[in-house]
Each structure stands twice: as structure tokens, then as C-alpha cells.
Amino acid sequence: MKLIVLAVLLGLAGPAFGAATGQVLDPDGAPVSGAQICAFVEGTPSQCVNADAQGIYRMENPGRQTLLVRSSGFVPTMVMAAPLNAPVTLKRAAILRVNVIDAADGTPLSKGKVTINTPSGFRIGDFVPFNRAGVRISTLTPGPVFVRAEADGYQPGGPMAVELVSGSERVVTVPMTKSSGPSPR
């Protein structure tokens, strides 16, 4: 009887005693080769594995109850850290390219940072550095966002409203005006 109870408890305990497994697919049902499946444990480096050519992954002893599944061009999603019977289907992300220019002469700025906020004021991730080629972000959730840019020697640019669409790349150009001193930090 004790062995049966122990076996049931071990079975319910899940990922702490086993592996997290599954398959990652795109919206069309094709495998997402190379998708990253990560366990983020505070105070330690991330533990990540990559899906194989068939989109199949296996993570031994993930140490978390949930895992983050991510791949460029798709919206990251959380899954249970357990053997999954149904595939994880990722949604196509919206892609945003931000070009930052000098408002006076239209030349691209060489460096600075871009922030993206939701209409409620929530910042999406950390600031993203840009260079003369701008910056391209390929894992955004579709919907409305506000884009803001900062660069030394310029007044902050934006916010500029942009509607992000699943599977589509939007381009926004943020003009910035020179300031008399360094930009606020």
C-alpha cells in the first residue's frame, strides 16, 4: 500500500522528478526547428534547450513549474514544465523596425535606445539599443504600442503610436531634435 501511495505522489509531483517534453509548431502545423525552451530560475543562469528539426524538445529536471517557449518571428508563450501530449502552437509575432533620424537633416542617428510601451503605460521588455540601421524587434505581441527614442544630445523622440499586426512588419521613423545638453536618463 505504501508503495502505491508513493508511486501516485511521485506521478503527481511532475517535473521536479522528470523531464519536460513536447513539440513546438507554427500556426500552419509545421515544426519550429531551433525554438528555445527556457526555465528562468531567479539568481541562476537560464536553463534552455532547443527544439530539434521536428520541433521536439526535452528538458531534464527543469526546476520550474512553467517554461518559456520562444523563437524569432513568434510571440513567446508559457507552458507547463511537464510531458505535454498536445503540441505547443506558437502565434506569429508582429515585427517592428524603428529608424531614428535627426529631424533637421534626416540623417540616421548612430546610437541610442528605443522603448516600447502599451497604451496602459506598461513597458514591453527593456530598452533596445539602436544604431544607424535602426533596430528590428521580431517577437512582439500584435496590438497598439507607443514607440519612444532617446539619444545623447537630442530631446526624446515620440511617443509615436503604432498598430502591430501578426505576421507583418511595421516600420516607424522617429525624428529627434537636437537639445542644448545631454538627454535625460
Secondary structure, 3 states (H helix, E strand, C coil): CHHHHHHHHHHHHHHHHCEEEEEEECCCCCECCCCEEEECCCCCCCEEEECCCCCEEEEECCCCCEEEEECCCECCEEEECCECCCCEECCECEEEEEEEEECCCCCECCCEEEEEECCCCCECCCCEEEECCEEEEEEECCEEEEEEEECCCECCEEEEEEEECCCCEEEEEEEECECCCCCCC
